[in-house]
Amino acid sequence: MTGDAPRFRIGRLDHVHIRVPDRDEAARWYHDHLGFEPVDDYRFWAEGIEGGPLQISADGGQTMLALFATSEGHPMEPQKTGVAFSVDADSFIAFARSLPCGIDAPSGRPLVASDLVDFDLCWAFDITDPWGNRYEINCYDYDRVRADLVEIDGVEPQRYWPSQLLAEYRTARPEP
């Protein structure tokens, strides 16, 4: 590449392909539990093309899940690497207080508030849909969630690493 040519940059995340046995059943589950709605602009793919995806979104079509029905040529292969969604503090706290609510943890048992994960810079819940597809729900309003959920409700979050690592990192690498 020459120095004068513009460098290509990826834009925002558009959609993630998700395999499910029944698109309509899955769309109902995603609607009832996570607030997703079919995106009318792309309904043709689901209704007019055999095997086409049903595009659903919880943010008006900015970020979507493309639900594909399993078939002989496309078997059920749950998405295991995880797709993370971000929500504001009010939504995150309301979600935590609604648990258990028909959403499972990756272990297969019902998700509960104590499944909250403290990542030092954000909070998260790891969830799965009924077909084994994995997701993460994140909130980056760390102080608000700590004050209004963790402290008020007495939730004891999980940690994947010791809490002092962030402080050690910041000490070793001062902010610019």
Backbone as JSON, one array per atom type, in Angstrom:
{
  "sequence": "MTGDAPRFRIGRLDHVHIRVPDRDEAARWYHDHLGFEPVDDYRFWAEGIEGGPLQISADGGQTMLALFATSEGHPMEPQKTGVAFSVDADSFIAFARSLPCGIDAPSGRPLVASDLVDFDLCWAFDITDPWGNRYEINCYDYDRVRADLVEIDGVEPQRYWPSQLLAEYRTARPEP",
  "N": [[0.83, -1.18, 0.0], [0.54, 2.18, -0.8], [1.66, 5.28, 0.67], [-0.17, 7.28, 0.09], [-2.64, 6.18, -0.44], [-5.95, 5.66, 0.8], [-6.51, 4.09, 3.9], [-8.17, 1.09, 4.54], [-10.88, 0.65, 6.76], [-12.77, -1.19, 9.02], [-16.27, -0.85, 9.6], [-19.03, -0.43, 11.84], [-20.33, -3.19, 13.83], [-22.53, -5.2, 12.11], [-24.33, -7.52, 11.85], [-24.84, -10.8, 13.35], [-24.56, -14.17, 12.51], [-26.82, -16.61, 13.45], [-27.68, -19.87, 14.2], [-30.66, -21.69, 14.45], [-33.2, -24.08, 15.38], [-35.85, -23.4, 14.71], [-36.9, -20.55, 13.29], [-39.07, -18.77, 13.85], [-39.91, -19.52, 16.44], [-37.53, -18.98, 17.79], [-37.33, -16.22, 17.33], [-39.49, -15.33, 18.85], [-38.58, -16.05, 21.44], [-36.26, -14.43, 21.68], [-37.47, -11.95, 21.5], [-39.23, -11.94, 23.75], [-37.44, -12.27, 25.91], [-35.14, -10.68, 25.52], [-35.82, -8.4, 24.14], [-35.72, -8.15, 21.33], [-36.77, -7.37, 17.97], [-38.29, -8.18, 14.8], [-36.74, -6.89, 11.85], [-38.2, -4.87, 9.67], [-37.29, -3.89, 7.16], [-35.69, -5.91, 6.15], [-37.21, -8.16, 5.95], [-37.88, -9.51, 3.63], [-35.79, -11.29, 3.04], [-36.24, -13.37, 4.85], [-38.85, -14.14, 4.26], [-39.04, -14.32, 1.48], [-36.95, -15.78, 0.4], [-35.85, -19.01, 0.29], [-34.46, -20.49, 3.09], [-33.35, -18.13, 3.86], [-32.28, -15.46, 6.12], [-33.89, -14.38, 9.17], [-33.89, -11.24, 10.2], [-33.28, -9.74, 13.25], [-33.52, -7.23, 15.82], [-32.56, -5.27, 18.65], [-32.14, -2.64, 18.77], [-33.33, -1.01, 16.84], [-32.35, -1.84, 14.36], [-29.69, -1.21, 14.08], [-27.76, -2.95, 15.09], [-27.81, -6.36, 14.52], [-29.19, -9.69, 14.87], [-28.99, -12.42, 12.77], [-31.17, -14.77, 12.17], [-30.94, -18.02, 11.23], [-32.55, -20.86, 9.99], [-31.93, -24.21, 10.88], [-30.8, -26.81, 8.69], [-30.48, -29.63, 6.46], [-28.09, -29.17, 5.09], [-27.04, -27.21, 6.67], [-26.37, -27.69, 9.66], [-27.34, -27.63, 13.17], [-25.27, -25.63, 14.87], [-24.22, -24.32, 17.59], [-23.37, -20.94, 18.37], [-20.49, -20.36, 19.91], [-18.41, -18.68, 20.66], [-19.17, -16.28, 21.69], [-21.03, -13.34, 21.73], [-21.11, -9.99, 22.47], [-23.24, -7.67, 24.0], [-24.0, -4.28, 24.75], [-25.48, -2.42, 27.34], [-27.29, 0.28, 28.95], [-26.96, 1.53, 32.35], [-29.45, 1.57, 33.77], [-31.0, -0.3, 32.33], [-29.39, -2.57, 32.64], [-29.39, -2.99, 35.43], [-32.14, -3.38, 35.86], [-32.45, -5.73, 34.37], [-30.84, -7.51, 35.88], [-32.28, -7.56, 38.27], [-34.55, -8.83, 37.45], [-34.01, -11.46, 37.33], [-34.28, -14.93, 38.38], [-35.35, -15.48, 35.01], [-36.07, -17.13, 32.85], [-33.86, -17.27, 31.27], [-30.8, -18.84, 30.66], [-27.64, -19.55, 32.26], [-24.33, -20.19, 30.89], [-23.76, -22.72, 31.93], [-26.12, -24.06, 31.89], [-28.0, -23.92, 33.88], [-30.6, -21.91, 35.44], [-30.07, -18.42, 35.01], [-28.94, -16.22, 37.51], [-28.84, -13.36, 39.74], [-26.4, -13.42, 41.13], [-24.66, -14.41, 39.26], [-23.41, -12.36, 38.12], [-20.6, -10.78, 36.68], [-17.6, -9.27, 37.55], [-15.6, -7.22, 35.83], [-13.82, -5.25, 36.41], [-13.69, -2.86, 34.83], [-16.07, -2.94, 33.66], [-19.32, -4.49, 34.03], [-20.81, -7.74, 33.71], [-23.04, -10.22, 32.35], [-23.01, -13.58, 31.48], [-24.76, -15.36, 29.13], [-27.01, -17.85, 27.7], [-28.96, -18.81, 24.87], [-31.94, -20.85, 24.32], [-30.91, -22.71, 22.51], [-28.25, -22.99, 22.83], [-26.6, -20.92, 21.95], [-24.23, -18.46, 22.74], [-24.0, -15.45, 24.67], [-23.03, -12.19, 25.87], [-23.9, -9.78, 28.2], [-23.17, -6.52, 28.75], [-22.3, -3.75, 30.9], [-20.96, -0.59, 31.06], [-21.08, 1.44, 32.87], [-19.67, 1.48, 35.44], [-19.37, 2.41, 38.18], [-21.98, 3.19, 38.82], [-23.5, 0.79, 38.62], [-22.2, -0.7, 40.57], [-22.87, 0.81, 42.88], [-25.74, 0.97, 42.8], [-26.7, -1.61, 42.38], [-24.94, -3.82, 43.12], [-24.09, -3.03, 45.76], [-26.51, -2.09, 47.0], [-28.34, -4.25, 46.61], [-26.87, -6.3, 47.61], [-25.41, -8.08, 46.01], [-23.07, -10.54, 45.26], [-20.56, -10.49, 43.15], [-18.95, -12.52, 40.6], [-15.5, -13.11, 39.86], [-12.97, -13.12, 37.38], [-10.32, -12.73, 37.55], [-7.85, -11.53, 39.91], [-8.77, -8.68, 41.91], [-6.86, -6.68, 42.32], [-5.31, -6.45, 40.05], [-6.01, -4.47, 38.11], [-5.4, -2.06, 39.45], [-2.62, -2.43, 39.79], [-1.85, -2.48, 37.1], [-2.53, 0.13, 36.3], [-0.82, 1.58, 37.93], [1.68, 0.78, 36.94], [1.49, 1.71, 34.4], [0.92, 4.72, 33.83], [-1.85, 6.96, 33.22], [-2.16, 8.86, 30.19]],
  "CA": [[0.0, 0.0, 0.0], [1.31, 3.42, -0.81], [1.32, 6.22, 1.73], [-1.25, 8.18, -0.33], [-3.91, 5.47, -0.54], [-6.67, 5.59, 2.07], [-6.46, 2.8, 4.58], [-9.49, 0.51, 4.8], [-11.23, 0.44, 8.17], [-14.08, -1.81, 9.23], [-17.27, -0.03, 10.28], [-19.68, -1.02, 13.01], [-20.83, -4.55, 13.72], [-23.84, -5.18, 11.46], [-25.14, -8.63, 12.35], [-24.18, -12.05, 13.67], [-25.34, -15.31, 12.06], [-27.2, -17.51, 14.53], [-28.45, -21.03, 13.75], [-31.71, -22.14, 15.37], [-34.05, -25.07, 14.73], [-37.1, -22.78, 14.24], [-36.69, -19.09, 13.34], [-40.18, -18.08, 14.5], [-39.81, -19.81, 17.88], [-36.37, -18.24, 18.29], [-37.67, -14.79, 17.32], [-40.35, -15.1, 20.02], [-37.75, -16.11, 22.63], [-35.42, -13.24, 21.71], [-38.36, -10.81, 21.78], [-39.74, -12.02, 25.12], [-36.39, -12.23, 26.93], [-34.08, -9.69, 25.29], [-36.35, -7.2, 23.49], [-35.47, -8.08, 19.88], [-37.92, -7.28, 17.05], [-37.91, -8.34, 13.39], [-36.44, -5.64, 11.15], [-39.06, -4.93, 8.48], [-36.55, -3.63, 5.91], [-35.02, -7.13, 5.68], [-38.16, -9.27, 6.06], [-37.87, -10.24, 2.36], [-34.85, -12.41, 3.1], [-36.86, -14.47, 5.6], [-40.12, -14.55, 3.66], [-38.97, -14.48, 0.04], [-35.82, -16.61, -0.02], [-35.77, -20.23, 1.08], [-33.23, -20.56, 3.88], [-32.87, -16.79, 4.17], [-32.3, -15.14, 7.54], [-34.81, -13.44, 9.79], [-33.06, -10.24, 10.88], [-33.92, -9.17, 14.43], [-32.68, -6.21, 16.44], [-33.08, -4.61, 19.85], [-31.79, -1.21, 18.7], [-33.85, -0.39, 15.62], [-31.66, -2.29, 13.16], [-28.28, -0.82, 14.04], [-27.04, -4.2, 15.32], [-28.82, -7.39, 14.36], [-28.94, -11.12, 14.81], [-29.59, -13.02, 11.58], [-31.59, -16.11, 12.56], [-31.02, -18.98, 10.13], [-33.08, -22.16, 10.39], [-31.05, -25.33, 10.57], [-31.26, -27.65, 7.59], [-29.54, -30.73, 6.22], [-26.8, -28.59, 4.7], [-26.61, -26.27, 7.7], [-26.8, -28.28, 10.93], [-27.31, -26.79, 14.37], [-23.94, -25.42, 15.44], [-24.34, -23.13, 18.43], [-22.33, -19.92, 18.37], [-19.88, -20.55, 21.22], [-17.36, -17.72, 20.99], [-19.77, -15.21, 22.45], [-21.31, -12.02, 21.17], [-21.38, -9.13, 23.61], [-24.1, -6.51, 23.81], [-23.83, -3.28, 25.79], [-26.71, -1.72, 27.73], [-27.06, 1.32, 29.95], [-27.05, 1.06, 33.74], [-30.83, 1.3, 34.15], [-31.4, -1.57, 31.71], [-28.6, -3.64, 33.24], [-29.88, -3.21, 36.79], [-33.47, -3.98, 35.73], [-32.25, -7.11, 33.94], [-30.33, -8.28, 37.03], [-33.36, -7.72, 39.26], [-35.61, -9.69, 36.88], [-33.54, -12.85, 37.32], [-34.27, -15.72, 37.14], [-36.46, -15.08, 34.13], [-36.15, -17.94, 31.64], [-32.58, -17.21, 30.57], [-29.84, -19.7, 31.33], [-26.19, -19.33, 32.26], [-23.69, -21.19, 30.03], [-23.78, -24.03, 32.58], [-27.42, -24.67, 31.63], [-28.93, -23.65, 34.97], [-31.15, -20.56, 35.32], [-29.22, -17.28, 35.34], [-29.34, -15.49, 38.71], [-28.08, -12.11, 39.92], [-25.03, -13.68, 41.59], [-23.83, -14.75, 38.11], [-22.79, -11.1, 37.71], [-19.15, -10.85, 36.59], [-16.9, -8.0, 37.73], [-14.43, -7.12, 34.97], [-13.09, -4.06, 36.86], [-14.04, -1.7, 34.02], [-17.47, -3.13, 33.3], [-20.02, -5.63, 34.62], [-21.34, -8.58, 32.64], [-23.72, -11.5, 32.54], [-22.85, -14.53, 30.39], [-26.05, -16.04, 28.97], [-27.21, -18.66, 26.5], [-30.35, -18.98, 24.44], [-32.32, -22.26, 24.47], [-30.24, -23.55, 21.53], [-26.84, -23.04, 23.17], [-25.84, -19.77, 21.47], [-23.74, -17.7, 23.89], [-23.96, -13.99, 24.61], [-22.62, -11.48, 27.07], [-24.55, -8.48, 28.36], [-22.21, -5.67, 29.45], [-22.59, -2.36, 31.25], [-19.71, 0.11, 31.34], [-21.28, 2.43, 33.93], [-19.18, 0.63, 36.53], [-19.67, 2.94, 39.51], [-23.44, 3.19, 39.04], [-23.94, -0.58, 38.87], [-21.69, -1.09, 41.89], [-23.64, 1.48, 43.93], [-27.19, 0.76, 42.76], [-27.07, -3.02, 42.3], [-24.08, -4.66, 43.94], [-24.14, -2.63, 47.16], [-27.89, -2.02, 47.51], [-28.97, -5.57, 46.62], [-25.97, -7.26, 48.24], [-24.99, -9.08, 45.04], [-21.64, -10.86, 45.31], [-20.2, -10.86, 41.78], [-17.84, -13.41, 40.31], [-14.32, -12.46, 39.27], [-12.14, -14.04, 36.61], [-8.94, -12.44, 37.92], [-7.81, -10.77, 41.17], [-9.17, -7.28, 41.78], [-5.73, -5.75, 42.37], [-4.6, -6.36, 38.77], [-6.24, -3.18, 37.46], [-4.6, -1.06, 40.17], [-1.22, -2.67, 39.43], [-1.68, -2.07, 35.71], [-2.57, 1.59, 36.25], [0.41, 2.07, 38.57], [2.8, 0.51, 36.03], [1.25, 2.4, 33.12], [0.1, 5.9, 34.15], [-2.68, 7.5, 32.13], [-1.51, 9.99, 29.49]],
  "C": [[0.88, 1.24, 0.0], [0.83, 4.33, 0.31], [0.15, 7.11, 1.4], [-2.61, 7.5, -0.35], [-4.63, 5.45, 0.81], [-6.64, 4.17, 2.63], [-7.88, 2.33, 4.86], [-9.68, 0.31, 6.29], [-12.62, -0.17, 8.22], [-14.99, -0.83, 9.93], [-17.82, -0.74, 11.5], [-20.06, -2.47, 12.76], [-22.25, -4.48, 13.16], [-24.74, -6.27, 12.0], [-24.27, -9.86, 12.6], [-25.1, -13.17, 13.21], [-25.57, -16.27, 13.22], [-28.06, -18.63, 13.96], [-29.42, -21.45, 14.85], [-32.59, -23.15, 14.64], [-35.31, -24.46, 14.1], [-36.96, -21.27, 14.4], [-37.8, -18.37, 14.09], [-40.17, -18.29, 16.01], [-38.65, -19.01, 18.49], [-36.67, -16.74, 18.35], [-38.55, -14.45, 18.52], [-39.51, -15.09, 21.31], [-36.9, -14.84, 22.76], [-36.25, -11.99, 22.0], [-38.75, -10.8, 23.26], [-38.65, -11.82, 26.18], [-35.37, -11.11, 26.76], [-34.54, -8.46, 24.5], [-36.09, -7.08, 22.0], [-36.78, -8.06, 19.1], [-37.44, -7.58, 15.64], [-37.7, -6.97, 12.75], [-37.16, -5.7, 9.8], [-38.31, -4.74, 7.17], [-35.92, -4.89, 5.33], [-35.92, -8.36, 5.75], [-38.17, -10.12, 4.78], [-36.94, -11.45, 2.41], [-35.46, -13.61, 3.8], [-38.09, -15.02, 4.89], [-40.02, -14.88, 2.18], [-37.87, -15.39, -0.47], [-35.76, -17.84, 0.88], [-34.42, -20.3, 1.78], [-32.67, -19.21, 4.26], [-33.01, -16.47, 5.65], [-33.47, -14.24, 7.94], [-33.94, -12.5, 10.62], [-33.86, -9.67, 12.05], [-32.95, -8.21, 15.11], [-33.36, -5.68, 17.69], [-32.77, -3.12, 19.85], [-32.19, -0.57, 17.38], [-33.09, -0.75, 14.36], [-30.21, -1.88, 13.07], [-27.38, -2.03, 14.2], [-28.07, -5.31, 15.3], [-28.27, -8.79, 14.58], [-29.66, -11.62, 13.57], [-29.89, -14.47, 11.92], [-31.76, -16.97, 11.32], [-31.56, -20.29, 10.67], [-32.08, -23.24, 10.0], [-31.66, -26.14, 9.43], [-30.22, -28.76, 7.42], [-28.14, -30.2, 5.9], [-26.21, -27.64, 5.72], [-27.1, -26.76, 9.05], [-26.72, -27.28, 12.08], [-25.9, -26.78, 14.94], [-24.02, -24.16, 16.29], [-23.12, -22.23, 18.34], [-21.74, -19.93, 19.78], [-18.87, -19.48, 21.61], [-17.89, -16.53, 21.77], [-19.88, -13.91, 21.68], [-21.71, -11.16, 22.35], [-22.23, -7.94, 23.18], [-23.88, -5.57, 24.99], [-25.17, -2.61, 26.06], [-26.35, -0.67, 28.77], [-27.31, 0.76, 31.35], [-28.48, 0.74, 34.15], [-31.3, -0.04, 33.6], [-30.68, -2.74, 32.36], [-29.12, -3.99, 34.63], [-31.27, -3.86, 36.75], [-33.37, -5.44, 35.31], [-31.81, -7.97, 35.13], [-31.44, -8.55, 38.04], [-34.5, -8.59, 38.74], [-35.25, -11.17, 36.95], [-34.05, -13.62, 38.52], [-35.52, -15.44, 36.31], [-36.54, -15.89, 32.85], [-34.92, -17.87, 30.78], [-31.59, -18.04, 31.36], [-28.42, -19.14, 31.27], [-25.57, -20.36, 31.32], [-23.67, -22.6, 30.63], [-25.09, -24.78, 32.34], [-28.42, -24.46, 32.76], [-29.47, -22.22, 34.8], [-30.16, -19.48, 35.77], [-29.8, -16.57, 36.57], [-28.42, -14.29, 38.89], [-26.65, -12.37, 40.36], [-24.13, -14.23, 40.48], [-23.15, -13.5, 37.53], [-21.27, -11.25, 37.73], [-18.58, -9.44, 36.68], [-15.63, -8.03, 36.89], [-13.61, -5.86, 35.26], [-13.44, -2.78, 36.11], [-15.49, -1.77, 33.55], [-18.01, -4.34, 34.06], [-20.6, -6.44, 33.49], [-22.14, -9.75, 33.19], [-23.44, -12.33, 31.3], [-24.14, -15.34, 30.31], [-26.03, -16.95, 27.75], [-28.69, -18.65, 26.16], [-30.7, -20.46, 24.57], [-31.6, -23.22, 23.54], [-28.73, -23.58, 21.73], [-26.0, -21.91, 22.62], [-25.49, -18.87, 22.66], [-23.68, -16.2, 23.61], [-23.42, -13.45, 25.92], [-23.37, -10.16, 27.06], [-23.65, -7.65, 29.25], [-22.82, -4.33, 29.81], [-21.29, -1.71, 31.68], [-19.87, 1.24, 32.36], [-20.95, 1.73, 35.25], [-19.61, 1.13, 37.91], [-21.16, 2.9, 39.82], [-23.94, 1.79, 39.36], [-23.43, -1.05, 40.23], [-22.55, -0.49, 42.99], [-25.1, 1.03, 43.96], [-27.63, -0.69, 42.61], [-26.24, -3.84, 43.3], [-24.22, -4.31, 45.42], [-25.56, -2.65, 47.72], [-28.52, -3.4, 47.63], [-28.09, -6.65, 47.26], [-25.55, -8.38, 47.3], [-23.48, -9.29, 45.17], [-21.23, -11.35, 43.93], [-19.06, -11.88, 41.73], [-16.7, -12.58, 39.74], [-13.54, -13.52, 38.51], [-10.66, -13.82, 36.87], [-8.96, -11.59, 39.18], [-8.09, -9.29, 40.96], [-7.98, -6.31, 41.75], [-5.02, -5.61, 41.02], [-4.81, -5.03, 38.06], [-5.42, -2.08, 38.14], [-3.12, -1.2, 39.83], [-0.93, -2.21, 38.0], [-1.62, -0.54, 35.61], [-1.33, 2.2, 36.89], [1.61, 1.91, 37.63], [2.7, 1.31, 34.74], [0.36, 3.61, 33.39], [-0.68, 6.4, 32.93], [-1.98, 8.69, 31.5], [-2.06, 11.33, 29.89]]
}
